[in-house]
Amino acid sequence: MTTISVPIPSFLEEFIDSMVESGSAANKADVVRKALIHYREEEAVNSILRGQQEIRDGKILTGDLDELAKKYSK
C-alpha cells in the first residue's frame, strides 16, 4: 500500500475529524479511502449513464461492457 501526502483545507480536515469522532471511519486514512472508493463508484455509474444517453441520442457506441466492469471492479 502506498502512502500519499495531500494538503487539504481546514474545513475538510474538520470534516474528516468529525467522521472519525462519530465512528463513521476508523481513522483519517479510512475516511479518505472511503471517499475515493465512493468517487470511483460514482464515476462508473456516470460512465454508464453517459453511454445510455448516447444511445438515446442515436449515437453508435463501441466497446465492451465487460471491460468497463473490470475497470471499475478492482
Summary of the structure (lengths in Angstrom):
residues: 74
radius of gyration: 17.4
end to end distance: 14.4
largest distance: 49.6
contacts: 132
relative contact order: 0.08
helix: 68%
strand: 0%
